[in-house]
Amino acid sequence: MTLYADLHVTRDAFRLDLELTVEPGEVVALLGPNGAGKSTAIRAIAGLLPITEGRIRLGDDLWDAPPRVFRSADRRPIGVVFQDYLLFDHLSALENVAFGLRARGTHKRTARAEAARWLETVGLSEYARTRPRSLSGGQAQRVALVRALATSPDLLLLDEPLAALDASTTLHVRAELGQHLKRYNGRTLLVTHDPLDAMVLADRLVIVEDGQIVQEGAPTEIARRPRTEYVAQLVGLNLYRGTADSNIVALDGGGTVTIASPSQGAVCVAFPPSAVSLYPERPTGTPRNTWPMQVAGVEQHAHTVRVRLTPHNAPAPATLLADITTAAVADLHLAPGQLLHATLKATEIQTYPA
């Protein structure tokens, strides 16, 4: 059975218009900036927020279809994991996991035995009698996860499940979550703003901006061919739109780019910041793309330094990102306002229809 959600929600000045499906065994990540509508979407699917128009169904089982049908959250076969865990402070880890089972009518002893088995699967058997306030963030998140999975839900909703964890804990819990999702036969919808969570855990990404889907596809496709500035920033690429005429692309924001393979019409032009080289003087030879640029900002980025550049008295990409080593920073004596020449090989550029 496929989860089908045609979501139309109006709240004050914001409107969400989003259509998505999730197949059995599939993990779909809903990715977008703050305010894009991700939380609205997951709350609507969970039954915590009625939709204004549209429908939500699992197979032929209708959950929401205004104005006549609305099934509340407790009557939907779902499991939900929130970023702040929402564990019951007065219950032990074991009783937290058993709670969902008991709420669905499972006998107390059976529910506890099943909860103990789930805690064992995430290595928390020794914390069965521990209350949430005495658990670490990673332990609490694992309890929240198995509490959701213990009821064998048809749909698992993960709302920023790793956002509250520190960096070292996130690595471990993300890997563990990935293993559980591989074994889970139901449908999983992951809401996140972290591209790494989405790329590692999801089979398919749905990118949402301003309440609308702007791009959808496999993680590798999204990473290779972003279609909006937000997506390009997520995957770490420079992205421009323009009009191609053979090997020259006239960029919408000004300037031109020479590409290796001829193209025609409206295109997207993308390349990694690491493909950009910086020089204090115009380089000798004949680089196919050379622009006079001015340093607008410098910041540490992972294991490199990211330089933000803007055009200087000549047509060029409106904003250009370049990743260089700390040694190159010292050699160039980088400072805001400094004038440099940026070069880019045509073979480093990806061009695809806009």
VOPAGU-2260 file (C-alpha; in pm, 1 decimal, decimal comma):
REM VOPAGU-2260
SITE   aa  ch    i         X         Y         Z
SITE  MET   A    0       0,0       0,0       0,0
SITE  THR   A    1     130,0     341,5     -97,8
SITE  LEU   A    2     100,0     643,9     127,7
SITE  TYR   A    3     -46,3     923,4     -83,1
SITE  ALA   A    4     -63,7    1275,7      54,4
SITE  ASP   A    5    -208,5    1566,8    -142,6
SITE  LEU   A    6    -161,9    1841,0     114,1
SITE  HIS   A    7    -314,8    2185,0      90,1
SITE  VAL   A    8    -295,4    2375,2     417,1
SITE  THR   A    9    -363,2    2746,7     464,6
SITE  ARG   A   10    -243,6    2906,9     787,9
SITE  ASP   A   11    -256,3    3288,5     806,4
SITE  ALA   A   12     -41,8    3412,8     513,3
SITE  PHE   A   13     129,6    3076,6     454,0
SITE  ARG   A   14       1,7    2810,9     213,7
SITE  LEU   A   15     137,9    2460,4     172,8
SITE  ASP   A   16      72,8    2285,4    -159,5
SITE  LEU   A   17     253,5    1954,6    -163,1
SITE  GLU   A   18     187,1    1615,2    -320,6
SITE  LEU   A   19     399,7    1316,6    -224,5
SITE  THR   A   20     400,4     937,9    -207,8
SITE  VAL   A   21     592,7     690,9       6,8
SITE  GLU   A   22     616,7     325,5     -95,3
SITE  PRO   A   23     658,1      25,4     140,1
SITE  GLY   A   24    1022,0      -4,9     245,9
SITE  GLU   A   25    1102,8     342,5     110,7
SITE  VAL   A   26    1259,8     628,3     306,5
SITE  VAL   A   27    1161,7     970,8     173,1
SITE  ALA   A   28    1330,0    1280,5     313,2
SITE  LEU   A   29    1143,7    1610,5     316,1
SITE  LEU   A   30    1416,2    1873,5     307,3
SITE  GLY   A   31    1391,8    2250,3     315,0
SITE  PRO   A   32    1483,5    2572,0     494,7
SITE  ASN   A   33    1309,4    2695,6     808,1
SITE  GLY   A   34     956,5    2803,3     728,2
SITE  ALA   A   35     935,1    2596,5     409,1
SITE  GLY   A   36     642,2    2390,5     537,2
SITE  LYS   A   37     814,1    2066,4     644,3
SITE  SER   A   38     667,7    2059,8     995,2
SITE  THR   A   39     323,9    2156,1     863,7
SITE  ALA   A   40     338,0    1861,5     624,1
SITE  ILE   A   41     439,4    1604,5     884,0
SITE  ARG   A   42     182,3    1733,3    1135,2
SITE  ALA   A   43     -89,2    1703,4     871,4
SITE  ILE   A   44      10,0    1346,8     784,0
SITE  ALA   A   45      29,7    1256,9    1153,5
SITE  GLY   A   46    -325,3    1381,2    1211,0
SITE  LEU   A   47    -216,5    1669,4    1435,4
SITE  LEU   A   48    -330,9    1930,8    1183,9
SITE  PRO   A   49    -632,2    1900,1     950,4
SITE  ILE   A   50    -566,8    1982,9     587,4
SITE  THR   A   51    -765,4    2260,0     419,1
SITE  GLU   A   52    -802,0    2071,4      90,8
SITE  GLY   A   53    -675,9    1749,2     -66,5
SITE  ARG   A   54    -655,5    1401,4      79,8
SITE  ILE   A   55    -431,0    1166,2     274,1
SITE  ARG   A   56    -467,1     792,0     231,6
SITE  LEU   A   57    -278,3     469,8     284,6
SITE  GLY   A   58    -378,8     242,1       1,7
SITE  ASP   A   59    -758,2     265,5      -4,4
SITE  ASP   A   60    -777,0     368,7     361,6
SITE  LEU   A   61    -871,9     737,0     372,1
SITE  TRP   A   62    -728,1     938,5     664,3
SITE  ASP   A   63    -817,7    1294,8     575,1
SITE  ALA   A   64   -1043,9    1437,5     303,4
SITE  PRO   A   65   -1217,4    1760,9     403,7
SITE  PRO   A   66   -1483,7    1832,1     490,5
SITE  ARG   A   67   -1620,5    1486,7     569,7
SITE  VAL   A   68   -1328,3    1265,2     664,2
SITE  PHE   A   69   -1074,1    1323,8     939,7
SITE  ARG   A   70    -908,5    1041,5    1130,1
SITE  SER   A   71    -732,3    1159,3    1446,2
SITE  ALA   A   72    -369,1    1073,5    1518,4
SITE  ASP   A   73    -452,9     791,6    1760,5
SITE  ARG   A   74    -653,6     618,4    1483,8
SITE  ARG   A   75    -373,3     627,5    1225,4
SITE  PRO   A   76    -121,1     337,3    1213,2
SITE  ILE   A   77     178,7     563,8    1260,0
SITE  GLY   A   78     487,2     595,3    1477,2
SITE  VAL   A   79     635,3     939,8    1537,4
SITE  VAL   A   80     982,1    1042,7    1657,0
SITE  PHE   A   81    1028,9    1410,0    1742,5
SITE  GLN   A   82    1359,1    1595,6    1775,4
SITE  ASP   A   83    1304,0    1662,4    2146,3
SITE  TYR   A   84    1211,2    1295,1    2210,5
SITE  LEU   A   85     886,7    1371,0    2406,0
SITE  LEU   A   86     946,6    1079,8    2641,6
SITE  PHE   A   87     732,4    1057,0    2955,0
SITE  ASP   A   88     954,3    1177,9    3242,4
SITE  HIS   A   89     761,8     982,2    3504,9
SITE  LEU   A   90     808,1     650,2    3322,6
SITE  SER   A   91    1118,9     434,1    3286,7
SITE  ALA   A   92    1271,6     364,0    2947,1
SITE  LEU   A   93    1097,4      25,5    2947,7
SITE  GLU   A   94     756,5     173,4    3029,6
SITE  ASN   A   95     803,4     445,6    2766,2
SITE  VAL   A   96     856,0     182,6    2496,4
SITE  ALA   A   97     569,1     -28,9    2630,2
SITE  PHE   A   98     331,1     270,0    2637,2
SITE  GLY   A   99     236,8     259,1    2269,1
SITE  LEU   A  100     173,1    -114,3    2280,8
SITE  ARG   A  101     -46,3     -83,7    2588,3
SITE  ALA   A  102    -236,1     206,8    2431,2
SITE  ARG   A  103    -321,5     -30,7    2145,2
SITE  GLY   A  104    -459,1    -292,3    2384,0
SITE  THR   A  105    -155,4    -518,1    2439,0
SITE  HIS   A  106    -152,1    -690,0    2781,2
SITE  LYS   A  107      82,5    -522,7    3031,0
SITE  ARG   A  108     314,6    -822,1    3068,2
SITE  THR   A  109     334,0    -882,4    2692,4
SITE  ALA   A  110     397,7    -512,9    2626,5
SITE  ARG   A  111     683,3    -505,8    2878,2
SITE  ALA   A  112     841,2    -817,4    2730,0
SITE  GLU   A  113     822,5    -668,3    2380,9
SITE  ALA   A  114     963,0    -337,2    2509,0
SITE  ALA   A  115    1254,7    -519,8    2670,7
SITE  ARG   A  116    1329,0    -690,9    2339,5
SITE  TRP   A  117    1332,3    -357,8    2157,5
SITE  LEU   A  118    1562,0    -200,2    2415,4
SITE  GLU   A  119    1799,0    -490,3    2366,0
SITE  THR   A  120    1810,5    -424,8    1990,5
SITE  VAL   A  121    1949,6     -75,4    2054,8
SITE  GLY   A  122    2183,9    -181,1    2335,9
SITE  LEU   A  123    1986,8     -23,0    2618,1
SITE  SER   A  124    1880,1    -324,9    2822,1
SITE  GLU   A  125    2074,5    -202,7    3124,1
SITE  TYR   A  126    1881,7     126,1    3115,5
SITE  ALA   A  127    1536,0     -36,5    3118,1
SITE  ARG   A  128    1454,3     104,8    3463,8
SITE  THR   A  129    1619,3     442,0    3399,0
SITE  ARG   A  130    1403,0     750,7    3360,5
SITE  PRO   A  131    1456,2     990,5    3067,4
SITE  ARG   A  132    1622,9    1265,8    3272,2
SITE  SER   A  133    1909,4    1025,0    3351,5
SITE  LEU   A  134    1966,3     923,9    2987,8
SITE  SER   A  135    2206,4    1091,8    2746,9
SITE  GLY   A  136    2066,2    1257,9    2435,6
SITE  GLY   A  137    2163,7     963,5    2217,7
SITE  GLN   A  138    2011,0     712,8    2457,3
SITE  ALA   A  139    1687,1     910,4    2482,8
SITE  GLN   A  140    1660,6     931,4    2103,8
SITE  ARG   A  141    1707,4     555,9    2070,4
SITE  VAL   A  142    1431,0     499,8    2326,6
SITE  ALA   A  143    1204,6     734,0    2129,2
SITE  LEU   A  144    1284,6     544,1    1808,1
SITE  VAL   A  145    1207,3     197,6    1941,2
SITE  ARG   A  146     894,1     330,6    2114,1
SITE  ALA   A  147     772,3     429,4    1766,5
SITE  LEU   A  148     884,0     103,9    1599,7
SITE  ALA   A  149     749,0    -126,4    1872,7
SITE  THR   A  150     389,9     -81,7    1755,0
SITE  SER   A  151     482,3    -203,6    1402,1
SITE  PRO   A  152     341,8     111,9    1238,2
SITE  ASP   A  153     254,9     125,2     869,8
SITE  LEU   A  154     413,4     470,5     857,7
SITE  LEU   A  155     712,9     602,5    1052,7
SITE  LEU   A  156     739,7     981,5    1079,4
SITE  LEU   A  157    1079,1    1120,3    1182,8
SITE  ASP   A  158    1071,8    1493,2    1263,2
SITE  GLU   A  159    1431,2    1623,3    1284,4
SITE  PRO   A  160    1527,1    1308,6    1481,8
SITE  LEU   A  161    1898,0    1397,8    1514,5
SITE  ALA   A  162    1878,2    1775,6    1549,8
SITE  ALA   A  163    1912,8    1782,7    1929,8
SITE  LEU   A  164    2222,1    1559,4    1941,3
SITE  ASP   A  165    2584,6    1671,9    1961,2
SITE  ALA   A  166    2813,7    1600,8    1664,6
SITE  SER   A  167    2982,0    1286,8    1801,5
SITE  THR   A  168    2651,2    1132,7    1914,7
SITE  THR   A  169    2487,0    1216,5    1583,3
SITE  LEU   A  170    2736,0    1003,8    1387,6
SITE  HIS   A  171    2658,9     694,9    1596,9
SITE  VAL   A  172    2281,2     742,2    1613,9
SITE  ARG   A  173    2257,7     820,7    1239,9
SITE  ALA   A  174    2436,9     495,7    1154,1
SITE  GLU   A  175    2217,5     301,6    1395,3
SITE  LEU   A  176    1900,8     464,1    1260,6
SITE  GLY   A  177    2006,4     371,6     908,1
SITE  GLN   A  178    2035,4       5,6    1005,1
SITE  HIS   A  179    1687,8       6,2    1161,1
SITE  LEU   A  180    1533,4     173,1     856,3
SITE  LYS   A  181    1686,1     -90,5     627,8
SITE  ARG   A  182    1506,3    -360,3     829,5
SITE  TYR   A  183    1178,5    -169,0     852,1
SITE  ASN   A  184     923,0    -278,4     593,0
SITE  GLY   A  185     686,9      13,1     641,3
SITE  ARG   A  186     700,1     359,8     491,6
SITE  THR   A  187     930,5     625,9     637,9
SITE  LEU   A  188     900,9    1002,9     601,0
SITE  LEU   A  189    1202,4    1189,8     736,5
SITE  VAL   A  190    1178,5    1565,5     788,3
SITE  THR   A  191    1514,9    1738,1     821,6
SITE  HIS   A  192    1713,1    2050,1     737,6
SITE  ASP   A  193    2041,8    1856,1     748,6
SITE  PRO   A  194    2152,4    1744,5     400,8
SITE  LEU   A  195    2382,1    1476,8     542,9
SITE  ASP   A  196    2093,8    1308,0     727,1
SITE  ALA   A  197    1891,0    1314,1     407,3
SITE  MET   A  198    2172,8    1189,7     181,2
SITE  VAL   A  199    2270,0     905,0     414,6
SITE  LEU   A  200    1926,4     784,2     523,4
SITE  ALA   A  201    1685,7     849,5     234,8
SITE  ASP   A  202    1609,9     669,6     -90,4
SITE  ARG   A  203    1445,3     980,2    -234,2
SITE  LEU   A  204    1458,9    1350,6    -152,8
SITE  VAL   A  205    1172,3    1596,0    -180,8
SITE  ILE   A  206    1294,7    1956,6    -157,9
SITE  VAL   A  207    1039,3    2211,3     -33,4
SITE  GLU   A  208    1067,6    2590,0     -43,5
SITE  ASP   A  209     789,5    2835,0      43,3
SITE  GLY   A  210     533,6    2555,1      66,7
SITE  GLN   A  211     608,7    2414,0    -279,5
SITE  ILE   A  212     814,7    2120,7    -411,1
SITE  VAL   A  213    1106,6    2266,5    -608,2
SITE  GLN   A  214    1299,7    1944,8    -676,9
SITE  GLU   A  215    1258,9    1571,1    -623,5
SITE  GLY   A  216    1476,2    1269,6    -694,1
SITE  ALA   A  217    1743,8    1029,7    -576,1
SITE  PRO   A  218    2013,7    1179,4    -350,8
SITE  THR   A  219    2282,0    1137,6    -618,4
SITE  GLU   A  220    2069,3    1319,1    -877,5
SITE  ILE   A  221    1993,5    1607,2    -639,1
SITE  ALA   A  222    2362,0    1636,0    -546,3
SITE  ARG   A  223    2472,8    1643,2    -911,3
SITE  ARG   A  224    2203,1    1868,2   -1053,2
SITE  PRO   A  225    2061,8    2119,9    -804,0
SITE  ARG   A  226    1786,1    2346,1    -937,1
SITE  THR   A  227    1764,1    2622,6    -677,3
SITE  GLU   A  228    2016,7    2828,6    -484,1
SITE  TYR   A  229    1905,2    2663,2    -159,4
SITE  VAL   A  230    1969,8    2313,3    -297,4
SITE  ALA   A  231    2303,8    2423,7    -441,8
SITE  GLN   A  232    2409,8    2551,8    -100,7
SITE  LEU   A  233    2302,4    2223,6      58,8
SITE  VAL   A  234    2519,3    2015,5    -172,9
SITE  GLY   A  235    2803,8    2266,2    -187,0
SITE  LEU   A  236    2793,6    2381,8    -550,3
SITE  ASN   A  237    2803,0    2711,8    -733,3
SITE  LEU   A  238    2480,9    2732,1    -937,4
SITE  TYR   A  239    2375,0    2979,3   -1205,9
SITE  ARG   A  240    2103,8    2996,5   -1470,9
SITE  GLY   A  241    2159,5    3129,7   -1817,0
SITE  THR   A  242    2114,0    3086,3   -2189,4
SITE  ALA   A  243    2355,5    2866,7   -2381,2
SITE  ASP   A  244    2466,4    2929,6   -2738,0
SITE  SER   A  245    2714,6    2657,3   -2833,0
SITE  ASN   A  246    3003,0    2675,7   -2579,6
SITE  ILE   A  247    2907,8    3009,8   -2425,4
SITE  VAL   A  248    2644,9    3058,9   -2152,1
SITE  ALA   A  249    2519,6    3411,4   -2089,5
SITE  LEU   A  250    2432,7    3412,2   -1717,7
SITE  ASP   A  251    2103,0    3564,3   -1604,7
SITE  GLY   A  252    2281,2    3775,1   -1343,1
SITE  GLY   A  253    2548,7    3899,5   -1580,7
SITE  GLY   A  254    2873,3    3762,6   -1719,1
SITE  THR   A  255    2942,8    3457,1   -1931,6
SITE  VAL   A  256    3078,5    3107,8   -1874,3
SITE  THR   A  257    3257,6    2894,3   -2131,3
SITE  ILE   A  258    3152,9    2528,1   -2115,9
SITE  ALA   A  259    3320,6    2219,9   -2260,1
SITE  SER   A  260    3019,9    2063,1   -2435,1
SITE  PRO   A  261    2802,7    2273,9   -2669,1
SITE  SER   A  262    2444,7    2338,5   -2557,6
SITE  GLN   A  263    2147,3    2551,7   -2655,3
SITE  GLY   A  264    1873,0    2733,9   -2468,9
SITE  ALA   A  265    1798,9    2776,5   -2098,7
SITE  VAL   A  266    2044,4    2585,0   -1881,3
SITE  CYS   A  267    2171,6    2546,6   -1528,8
SITE  VAL   A  268    2547,8    2575,8   -1479,6
SITE  ALA   A  269    2698,1    2408,2   -1171,0
SITE  PHE   A  270    3048,5    2344,8   -1041,0
SITE  PRO   A  271    3213,6    2286,1    -701,3
SITE  PRO   A  272    3395,5    2566,9    -516,9
SITE  SER   A  273    3705,3    2345,5    -517,7
SITE  ALA   A  274    3721,1    2383,6    -897,3
SITE  VAL   A  275    3786,0    2758,1    -866,4
SITE  SER   A  276    4149,6    2873,8    -848,1
SITE  LEU   A  277    4256,1    3215,5    -718,0
SITE  TYR   A  278    4554,5    3426,6    -826,6
SITE  PRO   A  279    4684,4    3768,2    -715,9
SITE  GLU   A  280    4753,4    3859,7   -1081,2
SITE  ARG   A  281    4587,9    3754,5   -1403,0
SITE  PRO   A  282    4736,7    3409,3   -1479,2
SITE  THR   A  283    4939,9    3345,2   -1790,5
SITE  GLY   A  284    4815,9    3098,2   -2048,7
SITE  THR   A  285    4458,0    3085,6   -2167,3
SITE  PRO   A  286    4218,4    2973,7   -1893,5
SITE  ARG   A  287    3877,5    2953,1   -2061,4
SITE  ASN   A  288    3707,3    3122,4   -1767,4
SITE  THR   A  289    3893,2    3403,8   -1592,7
SITE  TRP   A  290    3722,4    3678,5   -1394,2
SITE  PRO   A  291    3851,0    3975,3   -1189,5
SITE  MET   A  292    3688,3    3936,3    -849,1
SITE  GLN   A  293    3685,3    4098,2    -507,0
SITE  VAL   A  294    3693,9    3910,2    -174,7
SITE  ALA   A  295    3360,9    3959,5       3,3
SITE  GLY   A  296    3419,8    3714,3     286,8
SITE  VAL   A  297    3639,1    3433,5     419,3
SITE  GLU   A  298    3527,2    3152,8     650,8
SITE  GLN   A  299    3639,8    2812,5     767,0
SITE  HIS   A  300    3452,5    2539,1     584,0
SITE  ALA   A  301    3516,0    2177,1     688,1
SITE  HIS   A  302    3887,5    2118,3     619,6
SITE  THR   A  303    3925,4    2407,1     375,6
SITE  VAL   A  304    3867,0    2781,0     367,1
SITE  ARG   A  305    3569,3    2910,1     170,8
SITE  VAL   A  306    3612,5    3243,5      -5,3
SITE  ARG   A  307    3309,7    3441,0    -121,7
SITE  LEU   A  308    3383,0    3663,0    -420,1
SITE  THR   A  309    3193,5    3931,5    -611,0
SITE  PRO   A  310    3270,1    4083,3    -955,7
SITE  HIS   A  311    3513,3    4373,0    -987,7
SITE  ASN   A  312    3459,6    4612,9   -1276,7
SITE  ALA   A  313    3390,3    4337,1   -1530,4
SITE  PRO   A  314    3108,8    4093,7   -1623,1
SITE  ALA   A  315    3132,6    3784,3   -1401,7
SITE  PRO   A  316    2913,9    3551,0   -1193,6
SITE  ALA   A  317    2731,1    3761,6    -933,8
SITE  THR   A  318    2864,1    3560,4    -640,2
SITE  LEU   A  319    3136,3    3299,4    -665,4
SITE  LEU   A  320    3246,7    3051,8    -398,5
SITE  ALA   A  321    3600,8    2912,3    -395,7
SITE  ASP   A  322    3745,0    2653,3    -158,1
SITE  ILE   A  323    4120,2    2681,1     -95,6
SITE  THR   A  324    4369,4    2544,4     155,0
SITE  THR   A  325    4490,4    2732,5     461,6
SITE  ALA   A  326    4834,5    2744,0     297,2
SITE  ALA   A  327    4682,4    2921,9      -3,5
SITE  VAL   A  328    4516,9    3171,9     233,8
SITE  ALA   A  329    4860,1    3255,5     374,4
SITE  ASP   A  330    5019,7    3280,4      29,0
SITE  LEU   A  331    4746,8    3514,1     -99,2
SITE  HIS   A  332    4731,0    3719,3     224,3
SITE  LEU   A  333    4353,5    3711,1     193,0
SITE  ALA   A  334    4149,6    4000,0     331,7
SITE  PRO   A  335    3802,6    4140,4     262,7
SITE  GLY   A  336    3804,5    4377,0     -33,1
SITE  GLN   A  337    4116,7    4225,5    -186,6
SITE  LEU   A  338    4128,0    4203,2    -566,2
SITE  LEU   A  339    4202,6    3861,7    -719,6
SITE  HIS   A  340    4158,9    3670,5   -1042,3
SITE  ALA   A  341    3943,0    3358,4   -1035,8
SITE  THR   A  342    3978,7    3086,2   -1297,0
SITE  LEU   A  343    3764,6    2782,7   -1376,8
SITE  LYS   A  344    3828,2    2502,5   -1624,4
SITE  ALA   A  345    3540,7    2439,9   -1864,2
SITE  THR   A  346    3574,4    2065,4   -1802,7
SITE  GLU   A  347    3481,3    2116,3   -1434,3
SITE  ILE   A  348    3138,8    2256,4   -1524,4
SITE  GLN   A  349    2813,4    2061,4   -1538,8
SITE  THR   A  350    2544,7    2198,7   -1770,7
SITE  TYR   A  351    2187,1    2068,8   -1779,9
SITE  PRO   A  352    1844,1    2195,8   -1890,1
SITE  ALA   A  353    1696,8    2461,6   -1660,9
